[in-house]
Amino acid sequence: MNEERIMELEIRAAYQDDLLQTLNDIVTRQQQQIDRLEATCRLLNEKIKSLSSETGSSETAQEVPPHY
């Protein structure tokens, strides 16, 4: 009976190790995706700033178009 208990605990430990590795892989992939998304946001933010500085002040962008 003691041998069965040890075997069961070893099996559980093996499953937990596998689960832990799987979760670690998922977290790593998610962090890489977050890093890519943050880089994309920074690039888009810089692009928006450069476009807004090219068009002039924000007042110009809020003016009513000539056809109104």
Secondary structure, 3 states (H helix, E strand, C coil): CHHHHHHHHHHHHHHHHHHHHHHHHHHHHHHHHHHHHHHHHHHHHHHHHHHHHHHCCHHHHHCCCCCC
